[in-house]
Amino acid sequence: MAKFSGIALIVVGVIMLVVSYLTSTLVDYNWYQMIAIAAIIAGVVVHVIMLKKQK
């Protein structure tokens, strides 16, 4: 499961963004948007690091 942690972070970030836009109340909160973007960026970084460790 540890090798899918990057993908899981990306999915969590995307779900957070989708929920914020569907509810249209969370769009005004910048901290919520920043947490979602940080989760996506961290997920990409973790995924790349995991791929490099496998090789």
Predicted model as a PDB file, atoms N, CA, C, CB and O in Angstrom, pLDDT in the B-factor column:
MODEL        1                                                                  
ATOM      1  N   MET A   1       0.820  -1.198   0.000  1.00 66.00           N  
ATOM      2  CA  MET A   1       0.000   0.000   0.000  1.00 66.00           C  
ATOM      3  C   MET A   1       0.861   1.259   0.000  1.00 66.00           C  
ATOM      4  CB  MET A   1      -0.931   0.000   1.202  1.00 66.00           C  
ATOM      5  O   MET A   1       0.411   2.321  -0.429  1.00 66.00           O  
ATOM      6  N   ALA A   2       2.083   1.144   0.474  1.00 76.00           N  
ATOM      7  CA  ALA A   2       2.951   2.322   0.555  1.00 76.00           C  
ATOM      8  C   ALA A   2       3.315   2.849  -0.827  1.00 76.00           C  
ATOM      9  CB  ALA A   2       4.222   1.991   1.331  1.00 76.00           C  
ATOM     10  O   ALA A   2       3.567   4.042  -0.991  1.00 76.00           O  
ATOM     11  N   LYS A   3       3.342   1.959  -1.826  1.00 78.00           N  
ATOM     12  CA  LYS A   3       3.716   2.441  -3.146  1.00 78.00           C  
ATOM     13  C   LYS A   3       2.587   3.206  -3.827  1.00 78.00           C  
ATOM     14  CB  LYS A   3       4.141   1.285  -4.011  1.00 78.00           C  
ATOM     15  O   LYS A   3       2.816   3.843  -4.856  1.00 78.00           O  
ATOM     16  N   PHE A   4       1.383   3.160  -3.284  1.00 88.00           N  
ATOM     17  CA  PHE A   4       0.255   3.909  -3.836  1.00 88.00           C  
ATOM     18  C   PHE A   4      -0.054   5.165  -3.035  1.00 88.00           C  
ATOM     19  CB  PHE A   4      -0.973   3.028  -3.892  1.00 88.00           C  
ATOM     20  O   PHE A   4      -1.097   5.784  -3.242  1.00 88.00           O  
ATOM     21  N   SER A   5       0.826   5.549  -2.131  1.00 91.00           N  
ATOM     22  CA  SER A   5       0.550   6.717  -1.288  1.00 91.00           C  
ATOM     23  C   SER A   5       0.551   8.017  -2.100  1.00 91.00           C  
ATOM     24  CB  SER A   5       1.583   6.809  -0.160  1.00 91.00           C  
ATOM     25  O   SER A   5      -0.204   8.937  -1.789  1.00 91.00           O  
ATOM     26  N   GLY A   6       1.376   8.099  -3.118  1.00 93.00           N  
ATOM     27  CA  GLY A   6       1.383   9.288  -3.969  1.00 93.00           C  
ATOM     28  C   GLY A   6       0.095   9.433  -4.742  1.00 93.00           C  
ATOM     29  O   GLY A   6      -0.466  10.525  -4.831  1.00 93.00           O  
ATOM     30  N   ILE A   7      -0.376   8.337  -5.301  1.00 95.00           N  
ATOM     31  CA  ILE A   7      -1.637   8.358  -6.039  1.00 95.00           C  
ATOM     32  C   ILE A   7      -2.796   8.677  -5.100  1.00 95.00           C  
ATOM     33  CB  ILE A   7      -1.875   7.009  -6.745  1.00 95.00           C  
ATOM     34  O   ILE A   7      -3.728   9.386  -5.479  1.00 95.00           O  
ATOM     35  N   ALA A   8      -2.740   8.160  -3.888  1.00 95.00           N  
ATOM     36  CA  ALA A   8      -3.804   8.423  -2.915  1.00 95.00           C  
ATOM     37  C   ALA A   8      -3.857   9.909  -2.560  1.00 95.00           C  
ATOM     38  CB  ALA A   8      -3.592   7.579  -1.641  1.00 95.00           C  
ATOM     39  O   ALA A   8      -4.945  10.469  -2.426  1.00 95.00           O  
ATOM     40  N   LEU A   9      -2.709  10.549  -2.407  1.00 96.00           N  
ATOM     41  CA  LEU A   9      -2.681  11.982  -2.122  1.00 96.00           C  
ATOM     42  C   LEU A   9      -3.253  12.804  -3.274  1.00 96.00           C  
ATOM     43  CB  LEU A   9      -1.258  12.428  -1.829  1.00 96.00           C  
ATOM     44  O   LEU A   9      -3.964  13.784  -3.052  1.00 96.00           O  
ATOM     45  N   ILE A  10      -2.944  12.406  -4.488  1.00 97.00           N  
ATOM     46  CA  ILE A  10      -3.478  13.101  -5.657  1.00 97.00           C  
ATOM     47  C   ILE A  10      -4.995  12.971  -5.701  1.00 97.00           C  
ATOM     48  CB  ILE A  10      -2.855  12.547  -6.952  1.00 97.00           C  
ATOM     49  O   ILE A  10      -5.697  13.949  -5.957  1.00 97.00           O  
ATOM     50  N   VAL A  11      -5.500  11.773  -5.453  1.00 97.00           N  
ATOM     51  CA  VAL A  11      -6.944  11.542  -5.482  1.00 97.00           C  
ATOM     52  C   VAL A  11      -7.642  12.339  -4.378  1.00 97.00           C  
ATOM     53  CB  VAL A  11      -7.252  10.039  -5.330  1.00 97.00           C  
ATOM     54  O   VAL A  11      -8.705  12.914  -4.609  1.00 97.00           O  
ATOM     55  N   VAL A  12      -7.053  12.377  -3.187  1.00 97.00           N  
ATOM     56  CA  VAL A  12      -7.644  13.145  -2.087  1.00 97.00           C  
ATOM     57  C   VAL A  12      -7.692  14.631  -2.442  1.00 97.00           C  
ATOM     58  CB  VAL A  12      -6.843  12.932  -0.779  1.00 97.00           C  
ATOM     59  O   VAL A  12      -8.696  15.294  -2.185  1.00 97.00           O  
ATOM     60  N   GLY A  13      -6.633  15.150  -3.020  1.00 97.00           N  
ATOM     61  CA  GLY A  13      -6.612  16.556  -3.417  1.00 97.00           C  
ATOM     62  C   GLY A  13      -7.646  16.880  -4.474  1.00 97.00           C  
ATOM     63  O   GLY A  13      -8.304  17.918  -4.407  1.00 97.00           O  
ATOM     64  N   VAL A  14      -7.793  16.004  -5.445  1.00 97.00           N  
ATOM     65  CA  VAL A  14      -8.781  16.225  -6.500  1.00 97.00           C  
ATOM     66  C   VAL A  14     -10.195  16.140  -5.941  1.00 97.00           C  
ATOM     67  CB  VAL A  14      -8.597  15.206  -7.633  1.00 97.00           C  
ATOM     68  O   VAL A  14     -11.058  16.935  -6.315  1.00 97.00           O  
ATOM     69  N   ILE A  15     -10.437  15.193  -5.059  1.00 97.00           N  
ATOM     70  CA  ILE A  15     -11.770  15.077  -4.453  1.00 97.00           C  
ATOM     71  C   ILE A  15     -12.087  16.324  -3.632  1.00 97.00           C  
ATOM     72  CB  ILE A  15     -11.859  13.812  -3.562  1.00 97.00           C  
ATOM     73  O   ILE A  15     -13.221  16.801  -3.646  1.00 97.00           O  
ATOM     74  N   MET A  16     -11.095  16.855  -2.920  1.00 96.00           N  
ATOM     75  CA  MET A  16     -11.310  18.083  -2.161  1.00 96.00           C  
ATOM     76  C   MET A  16     -11.695  19.246  -3.082  1.00 96.00           C  
ATOM     77  CB  MET A  16     -10.051  18.438  -1.361  1.00 96.00           C  
ATOM     78  O   MET A  16     -12.595  20.022  -2.762  1.00 96.00           O  
ATOM     79  N   LEU A  17     -11.021  19.362  -4.209  1.00 95.00           N  
ATOM     80  CA  LEU A  17     -11.344  20.440  -5.143  1.00 95.00           C  
ATOM     81  C   LEU A  17     -12.724  20.260  -5.761  1.00 95.00           C  
ATOM     82  CB  LEU A  17     -10.295  20.514  -6.242  1.00 95.00           C  
ATOM     83  O   LEU A  17     -13.464  21.232  -5.916  1.00 95.00           O  
ATOM     84  N   VAL A  18     -13.075  19.041  -6.110  1.00 96.00           N  
ATOM     85  CA  VAL A  18     -14.392  18.787  -6.698  1.00 96.00           C  
ATOM     86  C   VAL A  18     -15.493  19.095  -5.692  1.00 96.00           C  
ATOM     87  CB  VAL A  18     -14.501  17.327  -7.177  1.00 96.00           C  
ATOM     88  O   VAL A  18     -16.500  19.711  -6.040  1.00 96.00           O  
ATOM     89  N   VAL A  19     -15.307  18.671  -4.456  1.00 95.00           N  
ATOM     90  CA  VAL A  19     -16.306  18.949  -3.421  1.00 95.00           C  
ATOM     91  C   VAL A  19     -16.443  20.447  -3.195  1.00 95.00           C  
ATOM     92  CB  VAL A  19     -15.932  18.249  -2.105  1.00 95.00           C  
ATOM     93  O   VAL A  19     -17.553  20.946  -3.009  1.00 95.00           O  
ATOM     94  N   SER A  20     -15.339  21.162  -3.210  1.00 94.00           N  
ATOM     95  CA  SER A  20     -15.421  22.604  -2.984  1.00 94.00           C  
ATOM     96  C   SER A  20     -16.183  23.305  -4.100  1.00 94.00           C  
ATOM     97  CB  SER A  20     -14.026  23.198  -2.857  1.00 94.00           C  
ATOM     98  O   SER A  20     -16.935  24.244  -3.840  1.00 94.00           O  
ATOM     99  N   TYR A  21     -16.000  22.867  -5.322  1.00 95.00           N  
ATOM    100  CA  TYR A  21     -16.703  23.518  -6.421  1.00 95.00           C  
ATOM    101  C   TYR A  21     -18.155  23.077  -6.523  1.00 95.00           C  
ATOM    102  CB  TYR A  21     -15.995  23.237  -7.722  1.00 95.00           C  
ATOM    103  O   TYR A  21     -18.997  23.844  -6.990  1.00 95.00           O  
ATOM    104  N   LEU A  22     -18.463  21.873  -6.102  1.00 95.00           N  
ATOM    105  CA  LEU A  22     -19.859  21.427  -6.124  1.00 95.00           C  
ATOM    106  C   LEU A  22     -20.682  22.088  -5.028  1.00 95.00           C  
ATOM    107  CB  LEU A  22     -19.931  19.915  -5.978  1.00 95.00           C  
ATOM    108  O   LEU A  22     -21.859  22.378  -5.238  1.00 95.00           O  
ATOM    109  N   THR A  23     -20.097  22.328  -3.879  1.00 92.00           N  
ATOM    110  CA  THR A  23     -20.833  22.968  -2.793  1.00 92.00           C  
ATOM    111  C   THR A  23     -20.870  24.480  -2.967  1.00 92.00           C  
ATOM    112  CB  THR A  23     -20.208  22.612  -1.447  1.00 92.00           C  
ATOM    113  O   THR A  23     -21.774  25.133  -2.444  1.00 92.00           O  
ATOM    114  N   SER A  24     -19.946  25.030  -3.662  1.00 86.00           N  
ATOM    115  CA  SER A  24     -19.782  26.458  -3.967  1.00 86.00           C  
ATOM    116  C   SER A  24     -19.687  27.341  -2.722  1.00 86.00           C  
ATOM    117  CB  SER A  24     -20.933  26.928  -4.818  1.00 86.00           C  
ATOM    118  O   SER A  24     -19.719  28.566  -2.839  1.00 86.00           O  
ATOM    119  N   THR A  25     -19.574  26.754  -1.553  1.00 89.00           N  
ATOM    120  CA  THR A  25     -19.320  27.566  -0.367  1.00 89.00           C  
ATOM    121  C   THR A  25     -17.847  27.513   0.020  1.00 89.00           C  
ATOM    122  CB  THR A  25     -20.192  27.094   0.804  1.00 89.00           C  
ATOM    123  O   THR A  25     -17.325  28.460   0.608  1.00 89.00           O  
ATOM    124  N   LEU A  26     -17.182  26.425  -0.304  1.00 88.00           N  
ATOM    125  CA  LEU A  26     -15.770  26.277   0.048  1.00 88.00           C  
ATOM    126  C   LEU A  26     -14.844  26.965  -0.945  1.00 88.00           C  
ATOM    127  CB  LEU A  26     -15.414  24.813   0.138  1.00 88.00           C  
ATOM    128  O   LEU A  26     -13.639  27.049  -0.705  1.00 88.00           O  
ATOM    129  N   VAL A  27     -15.381  27.455  -2.048  1.00 88.00           N  
ATOM    130  CA  VAL A  27     -14.554  28.103  -3.060  1.00 88.00           C  
ATOM    131  C   VAL A  27     -13.967  29.404  -2.521  1.00 88.00           C  
ATOM    132  CB  VAL A  27     -15.375  28.374  -4.332  1.00 88.00           C  
ATOM    133  O   VAL A  27     -12.894  29.822  -2.957  1.00 88.00           O  
ATOM    134  N   ASP A  28     -14.644  30.038  -1.594  1.00 90.00           N  
ATOM    135  CA  ASP A  28     -14.181  31.311  -1.067  1.00 90.00           C  
ATOM    136  C   ASP A  28     -13.078  31.169  -0.027  1.00 90.00           C  
ATOM    137  CB  ASP A  28     -15.330  32.053  -0.472  1.00 90.00           C  
ATOM    138  O   ASP A  28     -12.460  32.166   0.347  1.00 90.00           O  
ATOM    139  N   TYR A  29     -12.818  29.963   0.444  1.00 91.00           N  
ATOM    140  CA  TYR A  29     -11.796  29.751   1.471  1.00 91.00           C  
ATOM    141  C   TYR A  29     -10.476  29.344   0.817  1.00 91.00           C  
ATOM    142  CB  TYR A  29     -12.253  28.672   2.487  1.00 91.00           C  
ATOM    143  O   TYR A  29     -10.334  28.238   0.296  1.00 91.00           O  
ATOM    144  N   ASN A  30      -9.520  30.264   0.860  1.00 93.00           N  
ATOM    145  CA  ASN A  30      -8.230  30.005   0.222  1.00 93.00           C  
ATOM    146  C   ASN A  30      -7.445  28.910   0.927  1.00 93.00           C  
ATOM    147  CB  ASN A  30      -7.409  31.272   0.185  1.00 93.00           C  
ATOM    148  O   ASN A  30      -6.715  28.168   0.268  1.00 93.00           O  
ATOM    149  N   TRP A  31      -7.570  28.784   2.238  1.00 95.00           N  
ATOM    150  CA  TRP A  31      -6.827  27.764   2.962  1.00 95.00           C  
ATOM    151  C   TRP A  31      -7.246  26.372   2.505  1.00 95.00           C  
ATOM    152  CB  TRP A  31      -7.038  27.917   4.472  1.00 95.00           C  
ATOM    153  O   TRP A  31      -6.410  25.472   2.422  1.00 95.00           O  
ATOM    154  N   TYR A  32      -8.527  26.185   2.208  1.00 95.00           N  
ATOM    155  CA  TYR A  32      -9.009  24.882   1.749  1.00 95.00           C  
ATOM    156  C   TYR A  32      -8.442  24.552   0.368  1.00 95.00           C  
ATOM    157  CB  TYR A  32     -10.550  24.861   1.712  1.00 95.00           C  
ATOM    158  O   TYR A  32      -8.034  23.421   0.104  1.00 95.00           O  
ATOM    159  N   GLN A  33      -8.425  25.554  -0.500  1.00 95.00           N  
ATOM    160  CA  GLN A  33      -7.883  25.356  -1.844  1.00 95.00           C  
ATOM    161  C   GLN A  33      -6.377  25.069  -1.797  1.00 95.00           C  
ATOM    162  CB  GLN A  33      -8.160  26.592  -2.717  1.00 95.00           C  
ATOM    163  O   GLN A  33      -5.876  24.241  -2.556  1.00 95.00           O  
ATOM    164  N   MET A  34      -5.664  25.755  -0.906  1.00 97.00           N  
ATOM    165  CA  MET A  34      -4.220  25.548  -0.779  1.00 97.00           C  
ATOM    166  C   MET A  34      -3.891  24.162  -0.242  1.00 97.00           C  
ATOM    167  CB  MET A  34      -3.615  26.608   0.130  1.00 97.00           C  
ATOM    168  O   MET A  34      -2.907  23.552  -0.661  1.00 97.00           O  
ATOM    169  N   ILE A  35      -4.701  23.661   0.677  1.00 97.00           N  
ATOM    170  CA  ILE A  35      -4.479  22.308   1.193  1.00 97.00           C  
ATOM    171  C   ILE A  35      -4.681  21.292   0.077  1.00 97.00           C  
ATOM    172  CB  ILE A  35      -5.429  22.005   2.379  1.00 97.00           C  
ATOM    173  O   ILE A  35      -3.918  20.333  -0.038  1.00 97.00           O  
ATOM    174  N   ALA A  36      -5.706  21.500  -0.744  1.00 97.00           N  
ATOM    175  CA  ALA A  36      -5.965  20.579  -1.852  1.00 97.00           C  
ATOM    176  C   ALA A  36      -4.825  20.607  -2.867  1.00 97.00           C  
ATOM    177  CB  ALA A  36      -7.291  20.930  -2.540  1.00 97.00           C  
ATOM    178  O   ALA A  36      -4.377  19.555  -3.325  1.00 97.00           O  
ATOM    179  N   ILE A  37      -4.359  21.789  -3.218  1.00 97.00           N  
ATOM    180  CA  ILE A  37      -3.258  21.909  -4.183  1.00 97.00           C  
ATOM    181  C   ILE A  37      -1.969  21.326  -3.598  1.00 97.00           C  
ATOM    182  CB  ILE A  37      -3.043  23.391  -4.583  1.00 97.00           C  
ATOM    183  O   ILE A  37      -1.204  20.673  -4.308  1.00 97.00           O  
ATOM    184  N   ALA A  38      -1.730  21.562  -2.308  1.00 98.00           N  
ATOM    185  CA  ALA A  38      -0.540  21.004  -1.662  1.00 98.00           C  
ATOM    186  C   ALA A  38      -0.586  19.483  -1.645  1.00 98.00           C  
ATOM    187  CB  ALA A  38      -0.405  21.538  -0.234  1.00 98.00           C  
ATOM    188  O   ALA A  38       0.444  18.829  -1.807  1.00 98.00           O  
ATOM    189  N   ALA A  39      -1.779  18.910  -1.449  1.00 97.00           N  
ATOM    190  CA  ALA A  39      -1.909  17.452  -1.467  1.00 97.00           C  
ATOM    191  C   ALA A  39      -1.621  16.900  -2.858  1.00 97.00           C  
ATOM    192  CB  ALA A  39      -3.315  17.030  -1.013  1.00 97.00           C  
ATOM    193  O   ALA A  39      -0.990  15.851  -2.987  1.00 97.00           O  
ATOM    194  N   ILE A  40      -2.069  17.585  -3.884  1.00 98.00           N  
ATOM    195  CA  ILE A  40      -1.808  17.127  -5.263  1.00 98.00           C  
ATOM    196  C   ILE A  40      -0.320  17.212  -5.573  1.00 98.00           C  
ATOM    197  CB  ILE A  40      -2.616  17.969  -6.290  1.00 98.00           C  
ATOM    198  O   ILE A  40       0.253  16.271  -6.121  1.00 98.00           O  
ATOM    199  N   ILE A  41       0.310  18.328  -5.228  1.00 98.00           N  
ATOM    200  CA  ILE A  41       1.744  18.492  -5.508  1.00 98.00           C  
ATOM    201  C   ILE A  41       2.564  17.484  -4.706  1.00 98.00           C  
ATOM    202  CB  ILE A  41       2.202  19.934  -5.179  1.00 98.00           C  
ATOM    203  O   ILE A  41       3.504  16.887  -5.232  1.00 98.00           O  
ATOM    204  N   ALA A  42       2.213  17.294  -3.441  1.00 97.00           N  
ATOM    205  CA  ALA A  42       2.929  16.319  -2.618  1.00 97.00           C  
ATOM    206  C   ALA A  42       2.735  14.907  -3.172  1.00 97.00           C  
ATOM    207  CB  ALA A  42       2.449  16.391  -1.152  1.00 97.00           C  
ATOM    208  O   ALA A  42       3.662  14.097  -3.139  1.00 97.00           O  
ATOM    209  N   GLY A  43       1.555  14.612  -3.672  1.00 97.00           N  
ATOM    210  CA  GLY A  43       1.296  13.303  -4.259  1.00 97.00           C  
ATOM    211  C   GLY A  43       2.148  13.045  -5.488  1.00 97.00           C  
ATOM    212  O   GLY A  43       2.656  11.939  -5.676  1.00 97.00           O  
ATOM    213  N   VAL A  44       2.305  14.056  -6.319  1.00 97.00           N  
ATOM    214  CA  VAL A  44       3.155  13.903  -7.508  1.00 97.00           C  
ATOM    215  C   VAL A  44       4.610  13.682  -7.094  1.00 97.00           C  
ATOM    216  CB  VAL A  44       3.042  15.150  -8.428  1.00 97.00           C  
ATOM    217  O   VAL A  44       5.297  12.829  -7.655  1.00 97.00           O  
ATOM    218  N   VAL A  45       5.071  14.450  -6.114  1.00 96.00           N  
ATOM    219  CA  VAL A  45       6.458  14.312  -5.657  1.00 96.00           C  
ATOM    220  C   VAL A  45       6.688  12.925  -5.055  1.00 96.00           C  
ATOM    221  CB  VAL A  45       6.801  15.408  -4.622  1.00 96.00           C  
ATOM    222  O   VAL A  45       7.687  12.273  -5.361  1.00 96.00           O  
ATOM    223  N   VAL A  46       5.774  12.479  -4.207  1.00 95.00           N  
ATOM    224  CA  VAL A  46       5.913  11.154  -3.581  1.00 95.00           C  
ATOM    225  C   VAL A  46       5.875  10.062  -4.637  1.00 95.00           C  
ATOM    226  CB  VAL A  46       4.799  10.919  -2.537  1.00 95.00           C  
ATOM    227  O   VAL A  46       6.623   9.088  -4.546  1.00 95.00           O  
ATOM    228  N   HIS A  47       5.013  10.210  -5.640  1.00 95.00           N  
ATOM    229  CA  HIS A  47       4.919   9.196  -6.689  1.00 95.00           C  
ATOM    230  C   HIS A  47       6.214   9.109  -7.496  1.00 95.00           C  
ATOM    231  CB  HIS A  47       3.742   9.502  -7.618  1.00 95.00           C  
ATOM    232  O   HIS A  47       6.671   8.013  -7.821  1.00 95.00           O  
ATOM    233  N   VAL A  48       6.801  10.254  -7.818  1.00 94.00           N  
ATOM    234  CA  VAL A  48       8.053  10.250  -8.569  1.00 94.00           C  
ATOM    235  C   VAL A  48       9.177   9.631  -7.735  1.00 94.00           C  
ATOM    236  CB  VAL A  48       8.428  11.682  -8.998  1.00 94.00           C  
ATOM    237  O   VAL A  48       9.992   8.869  -8.255  1.00 94.00           O  
ATOM    238  N   ILE A  49       9.219   9.960  -6.447  1.00 94.00           N  
ATOM    239  CA  ILE A  49      10.245   9.392  -5.590  1.00 94.00           C  
ATOM    240  C   ILE A  49      10.092   7.879  -5.486  1.00 94.00           C  
ATOM    241  CB  ILE A  49      10.190  10.027  -4.204  1.00 94.00           C  
ATOM    242  O   ILE A  49      11.084   7.151  -5.524  1.00 94.00           O  
ATOM    243  N   MET A  50       8.866   7.406  -5.356  1.00 92.00           N  
ATOM    244  CA  MET A  50       8.627   5.955  -5.282  1.00 92.00           C  
ATOM    245  C   MET A  50       9.024   5.252  -6.577  1.00 92.00           C  
ATOM    246  CB  MET A  50       7.152   5.675  -4.974  1.00 92.00           C  
ATOM    247  O   MET A  50       9.555   4.142  -6.546  1.00 92.00           O  
ATOM    248  N   LEU A  51       8.767   5.894  -7.710  1.00 91.00           N  
ATOM    249  CA  LEU A  51       9.151   5.295  -8.986  1.00 91.00           C  
ATOM    250  C   LEU A  51      10.672   5.219  -9.124  1.00 91.00           C  
ATOM    251  CB  LEU A  51       8.554   6.095 -10.152  1.00 91.00           C  
ATOM    252  O   LEU A  51      11.197   4.241  -9.657  1.00 91.00           O  
ATOM    253  N   LYS A  52      11.374   6.232  -8.654  1.00 92.00           N  
ATOM    254  CA  LYS A  52      12.839   6.212  -8.744  1.00 92.00           C  
ATOM    255  C   LYS A  52      13.443   5.170  -7.803  1.00 92.00           C  
ATOM    256  CB  LYS A  52      13.409   7.600  -8.421  1.00 92.00           C  
ATOM    257  O   LYS A  52      14.487   4.593  -8.108  1.00 92.00           O  
ATOM    258  N   LYS A  53      12.794   4.924  -6.660  1.00 88.00           N  
ATOM    259  CA  LYS A  53      13.301   3.909  -5.734  1.00 88.00           C  
ATOM    260  C   LYS A  53      13.140   2.505  -6.291  1.00 88.00           C  
ATOM    261  CB  LYS A  53      12.590   4.013  -4.398  1.00 88.00           C  
ATOM    262  O   LYS A  53      13.941   1.623  -5.978  1.00 88.00           O  
ATOM    263  N   GLN A  54      12.126   2.282  -7.105  1.00 82.00           N  
ATOM    264  CA  GLN A  54      11.891   0.951  -7.666  1.00 82.00           C  
ATOM    265  C   GLN A  54      12.952   0.552  -8.678  1.00 82.00           C  
ATOM    266  CB  GLN A  54      10.530   0.896  -8.315  1.00 82.00           C  
ATOM    267  O   GLN A  54      13.246  -0.632  -8.841  1.00 82.00           O  
ATOM    268  N   LYS A  55      13.524   1.533  -9.354  1.00 77.00           N  
ATOM    269  CA  LYS A  55      14.511   1.224 -10.405  1.00 77.00           C  
ATOM    270  C   LYS A  55      15.880   1.023  -9.876  1.00 77.00           C  
ATOM    271  CB  LYS A  55      14.549   2.300 -11.419  1.00 77.00           C  
ATOM    272  O   LYS A  55      16.805   0.758 -10.644  1.00 77.00           O  
TER     273      LYS A  55                                                      
ENDMDL                                                                          
END                                                                             
